[in-house]
Amino acid sequence: MTNLTWSRGELTLLKNCPACKHHIDYEPIYKRGDDEKLMPEEWHIYNCFYCKSFFVNPRPSENSLPALYRDYLTHKPVQREAVFTSSSIFWKLVRGYLSKQLDIRFDQKSLAIGGFVA
Ligand SMILES: [Zn+2]
C-alpha cells in the first residue's frame, strides 16, 4: 500500500491480482473515467493474465469507497408527486375525487367534496 489519493479519498495500489493473488506483471487492458463523468479520475482496468478476473488498480480504499457512489441517481431523495404531497386546495380536491372514484387512500388530507365537484 502507498499513499496515493483520488479526488474523494485514498487509493489502494494492488501488487497482486485480488482473485488469484498472482503478481501483477502485465499492463491494464484499458483506461476510462466513470460513466456519469462526475470524477476527474481515469481508472485503469486490468484483466488478470492468469485467472482472467477483471479489476481496477489502483482502486479506492475501503474507507473512501462510499464516496464513489454518492452522486449516483439511486442515492438521491425521491421527489414525490404533488398529488400525494401538496396541501393546496386544488390537490385536496383531486385527492378527494380520486379517493371516491378509485378508492385510493392518501396520507395527506383530501376533501371528500372533490369527489362531487369533478
Ligand atoms: Zn488473477
Residues whose N, C-alpha, C, O or C-beta is under 5 A from the ligand:
A	BS01	ZN	C17 A19 C20 K21 C48 Y50 C51 K52 S53
